[in-house]
Every structure is written in C-alpha cells, then in structure tokens.
Amino acid sequence: MPSRSDSAPDPARGPADARRVSVDPQGPVLVEGPVEIVLDDGTVARSDRFVAAVCTCRRSRTYPWCDTSHRRRERADPPPEDRNAR
C-alpha cells in the first residue's frame, strides 16, 4: 500500500492527468483509461480502452478485467409446453 507521501499530488502533473474512477457496489470499478494494473505476482496488465472495467469479485475469467461474471446467472422461464403438439 502506498505511503501517505506517495499519494500526495505531484505539482508537475496537472488536472488533465487525473483519472476518474467509478465504484459500483454490485459490479466492477470503472477507470478512465489507459490503465495499468500491477498484479500480486508483479506482472502488469494494461488496457488502452477509454474506460476499463476492473474486476473486484475475482470471478472473472479475464482477471483483472471484468467479464460480468459477478452478475447472477438466472435462466429465463422455459417456454410453456404446447399441449396440442403431436
């Protein structure tokens, strides 16, 4: 975790360098890109998309990127049986 001095604003960087992060309690963290994420093993995952969806539930097959695996999997009601079928 960064120390307090690491999170202090850098006077050399302007407001245009700020990234917007949106947190959805039921889904991913959305980060305006490009984005680089340093994983637990030290590897770096990069996305050049204008918004990257970062997985927070760890269910994603494309971790650290969200693939919507956090959504409940519900099947639609099966179609009613046609009782007149032969």
Summary of the structure (lengths in Angstrom):
residues: 86
radius of gyration: 20.5
end to end distance: 67.1
largest distance: 77.6
contacts: 137
relative contact order: 0.15
helix: 8%
strand: 23%
